[in-house]
Amino acid sequence: MRALFAALLFLAVSSCTSRSPVDEAAVTRVGDFAIVVEKDRLMSDVKALEKAHLEDTPIDCTVLDLEKINTEHSPVCHLTREKARQFVRERFEALGYTVTTQDTEDPHFPTSNVVAELRGTERPDEVVMVGAHYDAFYSGSDDNSSGVAAMLEMARLAAGKRFARTVRFVGFDLEEIGVVGSARYVQALPGETLVASIIFDCIGYKDASPGSQQQLPGFPIPTTGDFIAAIANEQSRPRLEELNVLGNRLGFVPIRGAIMPIDGSGPLAGNLMRSDHGPFWTAGQSALFLTDTANFRNPHYHRQTDVPSTLDPDFLAGVTRLSAAGLAFWAEGPQP
C-alpha cells in the first residue's frame, strides 16, 4: 500500500444496514463456505512470500526521480515483485486454475497481472473479483503478503466449485509506485460487468491495546486497532452494506465501513485513491477496499520490520472468512 491515509477524510458512518435483505439460507450457505479458511495455511503463504521477496532482486530504481519519491514511507529501491509473481502463478496453477497474465510492455515499468478464473455456470459474463498487489517493500508481510495470502486461500476454497457468476482472482503488479498494474487492468477491460470486487491491501495487523489505532480525519472509529476497515464509494455502497450484514451475522471479525461520495475521487478524498481500488472507482466499477489502515495502526509499515511474526493469524483468518462469505454471496454459490 502506498502512503495512503495521510490526508484522508471519510464522509461516511462506521456502520450501515443493507438495502436488500440477506436471507438466513444465504447466510448459512456462505458461512459454511467461509468457515473452512485455514489460518495456518494463510501464515504459511505469508512466510513463503516473505522468502520470495527477500531472495528477489529489487527493481531498477534509477529510472525514478528518487529525490521526490524515495522516502521513509516509499523506499522504492527496496521494491521486489518477480519471485512473488511466480509464487502466485504457481499456486493458482496447483489449484487447477487456467492462469493467464495481462502483460503490458513499457520501457521503464512493464507489468504483468496474474489472473485465475472460474467461469460462472449461469451468468458467466457477470464477474465477482478478488484482487491484491504482490509487489512489496522489503519482506512486505502486511503490505501486501497478507492480502495475497487471503486471495490465494479464497481461490483454494473456490477451486472446483460451481458459482452462478464468474469468479476471478487477480494479482496486481506495481501498486507501490502508482497503482500501475490495476490501472492497466481496468483500461484493458472497458465495460466489463463487474458485479462486485474486493481489493485487499494490508489486512493482517491487529493491536487491541488502548490507543493503538490512530484516528482517521472524519472517520469515527475506536482507538483500538482490532477491526477491518471496508471502504466504498457510491457505486459500491450496496456491496458494503451487504458485507456489513454478513459480517454482523457471522461474527468473523469486527468491520467498520465508510462511504466516499460519488466515485470517491473528489477533493475530499485526499490520498484515499492510492490503492488498487482507485482505478475501478474512477472507471465506474464496483470495488470494496479492505485494509487494517496501514500506518495509522501498524508501526512496521514500509519498514524492514514488516515481518510475519508481527501479524495476527486469527485476525487475518477472520478477514479472509468475511471476504470469502462476500465472494460466495455475490457469486451465488457454491452450487450443489
N, C-alpha and C positions, 0 to 999 in steps of 0.2 A: 504494500500500500504506500502510495506517495504521501507526502506530508499533508494530510487532507483535512484535518479538523482545525486548522489554525485560525480560520476566520469564519466559523460556522454559525449559522443562525437557523434553528429549526422553528418552523411556524406551527408545528403540529402538537398533538397531545400524546401522552405516554400510553394511552390505551384506546382502543376503538372497538366497535361492535360490527359484526358482519351485516351487510345489507341483505345477503342471501342466506337463508337457513342452511346450516350444515347438519344433516340428519345423523342420528345416532348410529345407523348402519354404516354410514361413510366413515364416521369417527372410528368405529371398531375396525373396519377394513384397513384404513390407513395406519392405525395404531399397531395392528398386527404386523403390517409390512415393516414399520419403522423400528419396532422394539428389538429386532434381532441385530441391530447395529452392534458391532463388537469394538469396545474401546481399546482392547489390546491390539487389534488389527490396525486401528487408526494410529496409535502411537508407533507401531512398527513401521508404518508408512512414513510418518513424520521423521523417524530416525533414518530410514533409507534415503529420504530426500535430503536430510542434513548431510549425509555422507556424499550424496551426489553433488551437492553444491560445494562442499569443502574440497572435493577432488577435482573440480572443474577449473577451467581457465576463465578468468573474468573477461568481460567484453573489452574491446579496444576503446578506452575512454578518451583517447587523444583526439577523436573526431568531435568531441563535445566542448562546449565553452565552459571549462572547469571553474573559472572564476565566478560564474553565475550559479552553477548547479551542483558542484561538488562540495556539499556542505555536510555538517554533522548528521542531518536528517536525510540526506540524499548522497550517500557515499558511492557514487556511480562507478568508481574504479574497482569496486568490490562486488559488481553485479555479475551473476552467473545464471546460465539457463540451459545449456546444451545437454548436460547429463540428466537434469531434471526432466527435460522434454522426452528424452529417451526412456526414462523410467515410466513416465505417464503412458507413453505409447505402448510399451511392453506390457504394462498392467492391463490396459484396455484389451489388448490382443489376447492375453492369457484368460480373460473373462469371456472370450468368444465373440467380441465385437469386431465388425469390419471397421477398421480405422482409416481415416483419411486425414490429410493435412491441407490446410489452407495456406499456401505459400505465397508470399509477396516479395519480389526481388527489389532491393534498394541498395544503392552503393554504400550507405552507411549502416542502415538498420533493416536488413532483411528479417522477415518474421515468419514463423511457422506455428499456426494454431493447430492443435491436435483435437480431432473430432471423432467421437464414438456415438453411434446412433442405433436406436431400436425403433423400427418402424411401427406406427400405430396400426391396429387391426381394423379400425372403423373410420377414423378421420386422420389418415397419415399426413395430410398437408397442414394439420394443426400441431404445433410444436410446443413442448414444455422443455425448457433448457436449464441446465446447471452449469455454471462456469466459475473458474478460478484461475488466476495467473500463476504460472510456475516459475517465473524469474524471481530472484531474491538477492538481497544484500547479505553477505556473509553466509551463515548457515540457514537463516530465514525460517526458523521453526514456526513462529506465529504468523509471520508475514513472508510467504503465504503457504508454507507447507501444511499448516493446519487446514486451510481451505482446500488445498489439493487433496489431502488425505480424506476429507469429508466427501468430496466429489467422487473419489475412487471407491469409497465404501458404499455410496449410494449406487454407483454403477454396478458394484458386486450384487447388491440386493435386487437390482432390476434385471440383471442378466438372465436371459432365458424365459422371462415372464412376458405376459401379454398385457398391453395397455391400449385403450381406445385411441389415444393420441400418440404421436411420435415423441419419444424421449431422447434427448440429445445431451451429451456431456462434452464440454469444450475446455481444454487447457489453453489459456490465452498467453501469448508471448509479450514481453516488454511492456508490462503495465507500469513498471517503476520509472520509466523515462517518458511517460506521457500517454498512457493507455493506447499504445501503438497497435498492438495486436487486435484488441477488441474493436477499435475504430475501423480497422481494415476488415474485420469480420462483418460488421454491420454494413459497411459500404458495399460489400460483395453480395449482400442478400436483401436488396431493397424490396419492400412489400411483402416480406415473408409473414405468415400468420403465426406470430409468437404469442401463444395464449398466456404463458406465464414463464418467468425465469427467476432464478436465484443466483446472485453473484456473491461469492464468498471472498472476503479479504480480512484476514486477522480474526479468527473465531475461536482461539483456544486458550486465551489468557483470562483467568479469573482471580480476583482478590476481594474476599468478603470482609476484610478488616475495615473498620470505620475510617472514612476519609480517603480510601484508596481510589475512588472514582472522582476525577476532576469534572467539574460542571461544563457542559457544552452550552454556549450562549443561546438562550431561548428555548432550551430543551429541558423541561423539568424531570430530572432523574435522581435516583438515590445517590448517596455518597459512598456506597459500597459497590464495587465492581463485580457483581455476581449475575449480571443479566446479559443477554444478547440484544444489541440494537438492530432493529429492522427498519430500513429507511425506504420510503416510497415517494413517487410523485403522483400527480392526479391520475395519470394513465394506469399506474399500478396500484392505486388505492384499494380496489376490490381484492386484489391478491393479498395485500397486507391485512385487510380485515378478516379474510378467510384464514390466513395463517395465525392470526391472533386468536381466533375462535378455537382452532385446532390446538394451539399451544395451551390455552386455558383449560381445555377439556382433558388433554393428555398429560399435561404437567411435566414434560420432559426437561424444560429449562425456563427460567423467567425470561420474558420477552418484553421489550419496550419499543413501541413503534412511533415513528414520526413521518409526517407527510409534507413534502415540499410543494409549493403552489405550482400549478400548470405543469410545465415539463421539467421543472426543477433547475433550470439554467439561468434564472433571473439574477439580479444584482445581490439579492439577499442570500444566495446560495454559497457565496464565498468559495472555498476550496472543495465544497462537497462533491463536485463533479469529478474529482481526480481519483476515480477508480473505475473499474471496467463496466459499471452500470451506466456511466455517463453517456457514452455513445448511443446506448439503447434509448435512453431518455430523450436525447435530442432528435433521434430518428422517429420518435413517436411510438416506441415499442415498450412493452411492459417489462420492468426489471425491479426486483427487490434486492436491496443491498444489505447483507448481513455482516456485522462487524462487532468486535469487542471494544471498539472505539480507539484501538491502536495506542498512540502516545498519550491519550487522555486517561489511560489506565496502565498501560504496560511500560515500565521503565526500560525495558530491553529493546524497544522499537528501533529498528535500523542500527542495531549495535551488534558487536561480536557475541554479546551475551544472550542473544535471541536463540536459545538452545532448547532441545526437547524437555529437559528437566524443569524448565520454568512454566510449562503448560500444565493445565488441569485436565487430566484424561476424562474425568466424569463430566466436566463442563463441555468439553469437545464432543463427547458422545451424545450429550443432551442436545446440543445444537444440531448435530448430524441427524438425530432421530426426528427432531422437529422439522427439519428441512426435507427429510425423506417422506414424512407424512404429507407435507405440502405437495411434493412431487407426485405421490400416488393419488392424492385428491384431484389435482389439476389434470393429470394424465388419464384419470378414470380407470384405475386398475389397482393391483393386478387382477386380471380377469380369471375366472375358472378355466 
